[in-house]
């Protein structure tokens, strides 16, 4: 027997795969892209569930006189055991699509008849509720239903359903216009960095503390030196003038806290207790409380003579802000939102709020619990000092010599200043160590690293047209942290 074997033609893998795909396509081509047949009962149930989910607050309408004449109504749940509406005999039908009839609603004639049948007060309330619902559903229905006008005459005595009232989109408040500030005086006299500054309550003079270990008192109107006080053996880091007595308080890197009697221009009291340099000092505005903070990681409260419970807030290089309960002698709240050291704090003179300054940003808080309000971002430097006046102008001074001015309410940065250093100083000696408004809040005084004191005032010639508010709100700016 002879077998003749026919040689099989060899094809590439690409050709074999293509042929397999073609055979598969030919097999299922009859069902390809064919829509599934609709089941009427399932479709009606789906539309009924959608209608109930969307219009449930307005589906339970009051019984109308028109409905009583036509036949009995289902006063119980209008939905059957399957969850879609039962057949009723109310005149107007609401359609989600052109060929789907769903839950029936009363006609406008029925609304009028119901309003006439009820007592006046109840009629206005019920008719307005019904009219608002009918007008809302007419608005959502097809084009033919939109031709019916809403009953504005029946809506005077009531309110719309809360489920149908559109929510107002959130808006960002527009910042208040503030005139720009300009430099008008430079005061020289210290031989070292000017580290602290304070204005006396009468607005006649101000005091500065410097790295040259002296405290100098200057006339605010003329800028002339009135008095120099010596006694510290290291840099004077903080000064404060009492509003209740003729006393000046100072602190320095020599661990000393001194009380000066300005009638005799000498030290009358020392406060001992800090174990390292004292970096800042402040007085309570209404009671005899002196608070100092030190490099020894402590804040000390001195000379409490009243039963009041003042609010004490401290910021630290450990990136935290602490709100203290002096009666209990412990921390009331610790704010950990900052990611870098907190070097500056300022309290708003009228609102019960305060701001904190850090190299990451400036943050605003609510007293007494430290609730976060908003971030003020844009001053990308080490912020050494903050000041705010009653007009809502917040000033931040940084280590690189820049001053930013902000609108307190909206956080809008309306001006940036970088004053030149005095002749003979390096450009790197343009840091701002302290700033404060005078008592009239019309002048801003800064203490700087070029050993000068600079005084700023508002530009009287500026207008809203010459310096417009370039406000571009950022929705994502008010972050939680």
PyMOL commands that set and color helices and strands:
alter all, ss='L'
color gray80, all
select helices_A, chain A and resi 13-31+40-59+65-70+108-117+120-140+145-147+152-154+475-477
alter helices_A, ss='H'
color red, helices_A
select strands_A, chain A and resi 92-97+100-105+181-188+194-199+205-210+214-219+225-230+236-241+247-252+257-261+266-271+278-283+290-294+299-302+312-315+321-325+330-335+342-347+353-358+362-366+371-376+383-388+393-398+402-407+413-418+432-437+443-448+452-458
alter strands_A, ss='S'
color yellow, strands_A
deselect
rebuild
show_as cartoon
